[in-house]
Amino acid sequence: MENTLLLVIFSLLTSLLTFILTITSREIINGRRTRQRAVGFFHPYTNDGGGGERVLWCAVKAIQEESPDLDCVIYTGDHDSSSESLMSRALDRFGVQLLTPPKVVHLYKRKWIEETSYPRFTMIGQSFGSVYLSWEALCKFTPLYYFDTSGYAFTYPVARLFGCKVICYTHYPTISLDMISRVRDRSSMYNNDASIARSGWLSWCKIIYYTLFSWMYGFVGSCAHLAMVNSSWTQSHIEKLWRIPSRIKRVYPPCDTSGLQVLPLERPATTPIFISVAQFRPEKAHPLQLEAFSLAIRRLDADMPRPILQFVGSCRNKFDEDRLQKLQDKAVELNVDGDVQFYKNVMYRLVQAFYNLDPYCSHFLLLKAEELDICVHMCVYVYVGKRVRAHTQHLTVSVLYFCNFFLKKEKPLEGCDVEHTFHLWKKMINLFWFSLLINLIFILLAHW
C-alpha cells in the first residue's frame, strides 16, 4: 500500500514537472522565433525619479539617434504609463528630449520584486522574483537586445534563454564585499539589523547566506554580454563578483550641465540655504543630515542668520512616502521644522531653480558634475560602504562632521584642487556619450 502511494506521488510529480517543462520550452522557442528588431529596457519602476531613470532615457535617446531602425521598448510595472506620458516625463523630469515615443509593455507581476513581499530574506526574494517578472516581460515581447537599467542581474539567464543579447548598466552591486565585511564585523546598519549584529550565531548564519548569494549573483551576472558600470568603485566589485573583466566597461552617469552653466557664480543671499538632493531611500542617510542640522542650529551664535535646509528628492513607492513622513516628524521632534523644507518629485526645471536661488548647495550623496559646474559648496561623505576619495584623503561621515560643515568649520573637499576636479568632470561628461555609443555600436554590430 505504501509503495503504491509513493508510486502515485512520484508519477504526479513527474507529470507536473513534464508539463511545466513543456510549457516553458514552448514559450522559449516561440520567443526565440518571434524576436523583434528592438531594444527592450527592463525598468519596472519608470517613476522612481533617480539617476537610474535618467540613464534609461539617455540610453533610449542614444539608440534613437544612432540606430533609428531599432525600436525602443520599455518594460514597466506602472500601469498608468503610456508612450506619450513617458516621453513627456523624460523631458519634464530630466530634460531629455526623445526623438520618438518609446513603445511600452506593461507588467502585472511587479509585486514579486517589491520588498513588502519578503519581510525576511528580502534580497534573495526580490532577485528570484525578478526572474518571474522578466519571464512575463519576455513572453509578452522578445527583443533582439535586452537592456537592464535597474540592476536585476538574475534576469540575465532568462534573457539568454530567449536568445537576447544582454546589456546592463549597473549603478550598484546587489551585494558587495563590503556588505559581507559589515556583517562579519557585526556592524548595525539599515541592511543589517541590530538584533543580528548583536548575535554571533545569527551573524555567522547571515555570512553564509551572503556568501551563497554572492556566488549566485556572480553566476547570473556573468551572463551579460556587455556590462556598463557607473564608477571605478562599482567596477572593482563587479569584476570580482562576475569575473568577466573584458566585458565590463566604465561609463560615467550622464550629467546635463548646460542649463546650470548659465547660472551666475556669485549670488547675494541674506539667509544661508543648504540643499540635499537625493531619493528618499534608507541608504541616503537623511536622518543623519537632519540631526547634524539640528545640532548646528543649537550651536549658532546669536548674531548669525538662521539657515534653511531643503530636502529635494523623489519617492518611488509607499515605503519612500512613509520614510519622508517620518523625516518630517523627526524635524518636528528636533524642533527644526520651521527651518527645514521638503520638496517631493519636483521637475527638472524646478531643481535648476533651486540651484539658481540658493548659493549654499550641499549634495550629500555623490560628487556630481552639476554642482561643480556652478561652484557650489560641496559636502561629500562615505555611504553604504562607498569610498569617496579627495586625492589621497578619505572622508568620513558623522553627525559632528556635518554639523561643522553647516557651521563652515569643515572644508568639504580638504586638499582637493576644485578647478582641476571641475575640468576632470567636464571631460568625463564629454566622454559619456562617446563611450555609451561606442559600447552600444559594439553590441549592435556583434554577430551571433
C-alpha positions in Angstrom: 0.0 0.0 0.0 2.8 2.4 0.9 4.7 1.5 -2.2 1.6 2.2 -4.3 1.1 5.6 -2.7 4.7 6.6 -3.2 4.4 5.5 -6.9 1.3 7.6 -7.4 3.0 10.7 -5.8 6.1 10.2 -7.9 4.0 9.9 -11.1 2.1 13.0 -10.2 5.3 15.0 -9.6 6.9 13.7 -12.8 3.8 14.6 -14.8 3.7 18.1 -13.2 7.4 18.6 -13.9 7.0 17.4 -17.5 4.0 19.8 -18.0 6.0 22.8 -16.6 9.0 22.0 -18.8 6.8 21.6 -21.9 5.1 24.9 -21.3 8.4 26.6 -20.6 10.1 25.2 -23.6 7.2 26.2 -25.8 7.4 29.8 -24.6 11.1 30.0 -25.1 11.0 28.5 -28.6 8.2 30.8 -29.5 10.0 33.8 -28.1 13.2 33.0 -30.0 11.3 32.6 -33.3 9.4 35.9 -32.9 12.3 38.1 -31.7 11.8 41.7 -32.8 14.5 44.0 -34.0 14.3 46.1 -30.9 16.0 47.0 -27.6 13.9 46.1 -24.6 14.7 48.2 -21.5 13.9 46.3 -18.3 12.9 49.1 -15.9 9.9 48.1 -13.8 9.8 51.4 -11.9 9.6 54.2 -14.5 8.6 56.7 -11.9 11.4 56.4 -9.4 13.0 59.7 -10.4 16.6 58.7 -9.7 19.8 58.5 -11.6 18.8 55.1 -13.0 15.8 56.6 -14.7 18.0 59.3 -16.2 20.4 56.7 -17.6 17.3 54.9 -19.1 16.2 57.9 -21.1 19.7 58.9 -22.2 20.2 55.4 -23.4 16.9 55.4 -25.3 17.8 58.7 -26.9 21.3 57.4 -27.9 19.8 54.4 -29.6 17.1 56.5 -31.4 19.9 58.8 -32.7 22.4 56.2 -33.7 20.1 53.2 -34.7 16.7 54.6 -35.8 15.8 51.2 -37.3 15.7 49.7 -33.8 12.5 50.1 -31.8 12.9 51.0 -28.1 10.5 49.2 -25.8 10.1 49.9 -22.1 9.1 47.1 -19.7 7.3 48.9 -16.9 5.1 47.9 -14.0 3.5 51.4 -13.9 0.1 50.7 -15.5 -0.7 54.4 -16.0 2.4 54.9 -18.2 2.0 55.3 -21.9 4.4 56.1 -24.7 3.4 59.8 -24.7 3.5 60.1 -20.9 6.9 58.5 -20.7 8.3 60.8 -23.4 6.9 63.8 -21.5 8.3 62.6 -18.3 11.8 62.2 -19.7 11.7 65.9 -20.8 10.0 67.3 -17.7 11.9 65.4 -15.0 15.3 65.0 -16.7 15.5 67.4 -19.6 15.9 64.5 -22.1 14.1 65.1 -25.4 13.4 61.7 -27.0 13.1 61.7 -30.8 10.0 59.4 -30.8 7.8 58.0 -28.0 9.1 54.5 -26.9 6.8 51.5 -27.0 5.5 50.3 -23.7 5.0 46.7 -22.4 3.0 46.7 -19.1 4.0 44.2 -16.5 1.5 42.8 -13.9 3.8 40.7 -11.7 5.8 43.5 -10.2 4.7 42.6 -6.7 7.2 39.8 -6.9 10.1 42.3 -6.7 8.6 44.6 -4.0 10.2 44.5 -0.6 6.8 44.0 1.1 6.6 40.6 -0.4 9.6 39.5 1.5 9.8 40.5 5.2 12.8 38.2 5.6 15.4 37.2 3.0 14.4 40.3 1.0 17.5 40.4 -1.2 17.2 36.8 -2.5 13.4 37.0 -2.6 13.4 40.1 -4.8 16.1 38.5 -7.0 14.1 35.4 -7.7 11.0 37.5 -8.1 12.7 39.4 -10.8 13.2 36.1 -12.7 9.4 35.6 -12.7 8.9 39.3 -13.8 11.4 39.1 -16.6 9.7 35.8 -17.8 6.4 37.8 -18.1 8.2 40.6 -19.9 10.0 38.4 -22.5 6.9 36.2 -23.1 5.0 39.3 -24.0 7.7 40.8 -26.2 11.0 39.3 -27.1 13.6 41.9 -28.3 16.9 41.3 -30.0 18.7 43.2 -27.3 17.7 43.1 -23.6 18.9 46.1 -21.7 18.7 46.1 -17.9 18.9 49.6 -16.3 17.7 48.7 -12.8 20.2 46.2 -11.6 18.2 42.9 -11.8 21.1 40.6 -12.6 19.0 37.4 -12.0 17.1 38.2 -15.2 20.1 37.8 -17.5 20.0 34.0 -17.8 16.3 34.2 -18.7 17.1 36.7 -21.4 19.9 34.5 -22.7 17.4 31.6 -22.9 15.1 33.7 -25.1 18.1 34.4 -27.4 18.6 38.0 -26.5 21.9 39.9 -26.3 22.2 41.0 -22.7 23.4 44.6 -21.9 23.2 46.2 -18.5 24.1 49.4 -16.7 24.9 48.7 -13.1 24.7 51.5 -10.6 25.5 49.5 -7.6 26.0 45.7 -7.0 23.2 43.9 -5.3 25.7 42.5 -2.9 29.2 43.7 -2.2 32.2 42.5 -0.3 31.7 45.5 2.0 28.3 44.1 3.0 29.8 40.8 4.0 32.6 42.6 5.9 30.0 44.6 7.7 28.2 41.5 8.9 31.5 39.9 9.9 32.3 43.0 11.9 28.8 42.9 13.4 28.1 46.5 12.4 24.5 47.5 12.7 23.1 49.4 9.6 19.9 49.7 7.5 20.6 46.3 5.9 22.0 44.6 9.0 19.5 44.6 11.8 20.8 45.4 15.3 19.4 42.1 16.7 21.5 40.2 14.1 24.6 42.3 14.7 24.4 41.6 18.5 24.2 37.8 17.9 27.3 35.9 16.9 25.3 32.9 15.7 22.9 34.9 13.6 25.8 36.9 12.1 27.5 33.6 11.2 24.3 32.4 9.5 24.0 35.7 7.6 27.6 35.4 6.4 26.8 32.0 4.9 23.6 33.5 3.3 25.6 36.4 1.9 28.4 34.2 0.7 26.0 31.8 -1.1 24.1 34.8 -2.6 27.3 36.4 -3.8 28.2 33.2 -5.7 24.7 33.1 -7.3 25.0 36.8 -8.1 28.4 36.2 -9.8 27.0 33.4 -11.9 23.9 35.3 -13.2 26.0 38.5 -13.7 28.4 36.6 -15.9 25.6 36.0 -18.4 25.8 39.6 -19.6 27.3 40.2 -23.0 28.2 43.8 -22.0 28.1 45.3 -18.6 28.5 49.1 -18.1 29.2 50.4 -14.6 28.9 53.9 -13.2 32.2 54.2 -11.2 35.6 52.7 -10.5 34.2 51.5 -7.1 31.3 49.6 -8.8 33.6 48.3 -11.5 36.0 46.9 -8.9 33.3 45.0 -7.1 31.5 43.8 -10.2 34.8 42.5 -11.7 35.5 40.5 -8.6 31.9 39.1 -8.4 31.1 38.5 -12.1 34.6 37.6 -13.2 34.2 39.0 -16.8 36.5 42.0 -16.8 36.8 42.1 -20.6 33.0 42.6 -20.9 32.8 45.3 -18.2 33.1 49.0 -19.2 33.1 52.0 -17.0 30.7 54.6 -18.3 30.1 57.6 -16.1 26.5 58.7 -15.5 25.0 61.3 -17.9 25.1 64.7 -16.3 23.3 67.6 -18.0 25.2 70.8 -17.1 24.1 73.0 -20.0 21.3 74.7 -18.0 23.4 75.1 -14.9 26.4 76.7 -16.7 24.5 79.9 -17.3 23.8 80.4 -13.7 25.8 83.2 -12.0 28.7 82.1 -9.8 28.2 84.8 -7.2 24.7 85.4 -5.9 23.8 87.6 -2.9 21.9 86.0 -0.1 20.9 87.0 3.4 19.8 83.6 4.6 22.2 80.6 4.1 20.3 77.8 2.3 21.6 74.2 2.1 20.1 71.7 -0.5 20.2 68.0 -0.1 19.3 66.3 -3.4 18.5 62.5 -3.2 15.8 59.9 -3.4 14.1 59.3 -0.1 15.7 55.9 0.4 17.2 54.4 3.6 20.8 54.4 2.4 20.7 58.1 1.7 21.0 58.9 5.4 18.5 61.8 5.6 18.0 61.4 9.4 21.8 61.9 9.8 21.7 65.1 7.9 18.7 66.3 9.9 20.4 65.5 13.2 23.5 67.4 12.1 21.5 70.4 11.0 19.7 70.4 14.3 23.0 70.3 16.2 24.3 73.1 14.0 21.3 75.3 14.8 21.8 74.9 18.5 25.5 75.9 18.2 24.8 79.0 16.1 25.9 82.4 17.6 23.1 84.7 18.4 24.1 87.2 15.8 24.3 84.7 13.0 21.5 84.3 10.4 19.4 81.1 10.9 20.0 78.8 7.9 17.4 76.7 5.9 17.8 73.1 4.9 15.9 71.9 1.8 15.4 68.2 1.1 14.7 67.7 -2.6 14.0 64.1 -3.8 11.6 61.6 -5.2 9.5 58.8 -3.7 9.3 55.5 -5.6 6.6 53.9 -3.6 4.6 53.9 -0.4 7.7 53.0 1.7 9.5 56.1 0.5 6.4 58.1 1.2 6.4 56.7 4.8 10.1 57.4 5.1 9.5 61.0 4.1 6.7 61.4 6.6 9.0 60.0 9.4 11.6 62.5 8.3 9.1 65.3 8.6 8.1 64.0 12.0 11.7 63.9 13.1 12.1 67.6 12.1 9.3 68.4 14.4 10.8 66.3 17.2 14.2 68.1 16.8 12.3 71.5 16.8 13.7 72.5 13.4 10.5 72.0 11.3 10.5 75.8 10.7 14.0 75.7 9.2 13.6 72.6 7.1 11.7 72.3 3.8 10.7 69.2 1.9 10.2 69.0 -1.9 9.0 65.7 -3.4 9.0 64.6 -7.0 10.0 68.0 -8.4 10.5 68.6 -12.1 14.0 69.1 -13.6 13.5 72.9 -14.3 12.5 73.3 -10.6 15.6 71.6 -9.4 17.6 74.1 -11.6 15.7 76.9 -9.9 16.8 75.7 -6.5 20.4 75.9 -7.6 19.8 79.4 -9.0 18.2 80.7 -5.9 20.3 79.0 -3.3 24.0 79.9 -3.0 24.9 77.2 -0.4 24.1 73.9 -2.1 25.1 70.7 -0.4 24.8 67.3 -2.1 25.0 64.5 0.4 25.4 61.5 -1.8 27.9 61.6 -4.6 30.2 64.3 -6.0 28.2 65.4 -9.1 29.3 67.5 -12.1 26.1 69.5 -11.9 27.2 71.0 -8.5 30.8 71.5 -9.6 29.5 73.4 -12.7 28.1 76.2 -10.6 30.9 76.1 -8.0 28.5 75.5 -5.0 29.7 74.4 -1.6 30.1 70.6 -1.6 29.8 68.1 1.2 30.8 64.6 0.3 30.7 61.6 2.6 31.2 57.9 2.7 27.9 56.0 2.5 26.9 52.4 2.0 30.5 51.3 2.1 31.5 53.6 -0.8 34.9 55.1 -0.6 34.9 58.7 -1.8 38.5 59.9 -2.3 39.6 63.5 -2.4 43.1 63.0 -3.8 44.7 60.8 -1.0 42.3 61.7 1.7 39.3 59.6 2.8 36.3 61.5 4.0 34.3 60.0 6.9 30.8 60.5 8.0 29.4 61.6 11.3 26.8 64.0 12.7 29.6 66.2 14.1 31.2 66.4 10.6 28.0 67.5 9.0 27.3 69.9 11.9 30.7 71.6 11.4 30.1 71.7 7.7 26.8 73.6 8.2 28.7 76.0 10.5 31.5 76.3 7.9 34.1 74.7 10.3 34.9 71.9 7.8 36.2 72.2 4.3 34.1 70.0 2.1 37.0 68.9 -0.1 40.1 69.4 2.0 43.3 69.2 -0.1 41.3 68.9 -3.4 42.0 71.2 -6.3 38.5 72.2 -7.2 39.4 73.7 -10.6 41.3 70.6 -11.6 38.3 68.4 -10.4 35.9 70.6 -12.3 37.8 70.2 -15.6 38.1 66.4 -14.9 34.4 66.0 -14.6 33.8 68.2 -17.7 36.0 65.8 -19.6 34.1 62.8 -18.2 30.8 64.3 -19.2 32.0 64.9 -22.8 33.3 61.3 -22.9 30.0 59.8 -21.6 28.0 59.9 -24.9 31.0 58.8 -26.9 31.6 55.8 -24.5 28.0 54.8 -24.4 27.5 55.0 -28.2 30.8 53.1 -28.8 29.6 50.3 -26.4 26.2 50.2 -28.0 27.5 50.1 -31.5 29.9 47.3 -30.4 26.9 45.2 -29.3 24.7 46.1 -32.3 27.5 45.0 -34.7 28.3 41.8 -32.9 27.5 38.6 -34.6 25.9 35.5 -33.1 
